[in-house]
Amino acid sequence: MGKVPHIINAIEFNRNLIDAVLDRAAKIKCAFKNNSWITCDPIAQQRMHMLEGRTMMLLFDQPSLRTYGLFTTAMRALGGNVDGWQNFSRDTSISKGESLQDTGRVISHYPGVSVLVIRHPDDRAAVSLARYSSVPVINAGSKLEHPTQALKDLFTIREELRKIDNLHVVVTGDLTGRAVRSFLCALSYCNSIRVSLISPPRLRLELPRDVKSFLESRGIQVMENVRSLANVVKDADVLYVMRPQTENWPVNSRAKVQDRKEALIHYFDHCGVTHQVVENLPAHARVLHPLPRTDELPTYLDEKYGAYVPEPTSQLAFFRQSDNGGPMGIAILEMLHSGEWAELLK
Ligand code: NCD
């Protein structure tokens, strides 16, 4: 099996790896200016053939817009091919009881296959697949982890604020979401980080204990149960907003539609971004959101606070964060294929 590098969770990162992948993504972003992926830059031209003859296999079991889109387009931008399944467990022999280990062993030996990208609700899926895969496995979102989203988040912070150290980061909303866990774990490799957390008090969506302990063990100051979002953002550098992950909320058959409606009203009242919240943010601070968004980040704020501004100059940075998935996806694929990723993990 050898030492194949995999991307399974954000805790496995280290600062050298983070700096290197952010640097690479920045160079790529620069080469492909204005998001026009057609370029005359000779290095970028070379890049367009880098993965010719290689194939990425996508094993997706949950819906995805950004992550699916960024990996497929990144692979093609490097000259590679993409194939795979959007209903992976249903449409492969997994549905007949085949194990992920066997599946990983088989798929990774198809001609030209050089990377597997899996999105699966079970955290063990990517691990099992990786165990017998002869090529890198990327976890593109599991129950608890979303490591590549975390790299995109850190890249965006560096693009917007020119630093990833000395930050006060406020996270608001459903703190049980996988994007939050991976973002905070990756952030723990930065220096002098302070985190303030706010979740809807009646809905039990606090940050899981193990993440809090991990952050504290890495010297991060964590302030939980913040009462007022509008107040805590006054000295924030980053406001990270999460949508209610309702698909993961326990289904109570007796719960009336009304209960869910009330829960969401409570959520948006307590954790939603409003005019007041953005007005209270320092001018340099940025609002991030992994997307998709619902009413926690209402569209009526978009025009006024620059959601559509392409340069890193306006407070609503979440579309730029989404766009940063392109260069980040390319950077990850380049570094996995060149062996740099494996070197940096040593
Ligand atoms: C996130 C996810 O799927 O976990 N989205 C993403 O990958 N950009 C966040 C979410 O769904 O809320």
Residues whose N, C-alpha, C, O or C-beta is under 5 A from the ligand:
A	BS01	NCD	R66 T67 R178 A179 R243 P290 L291 P292
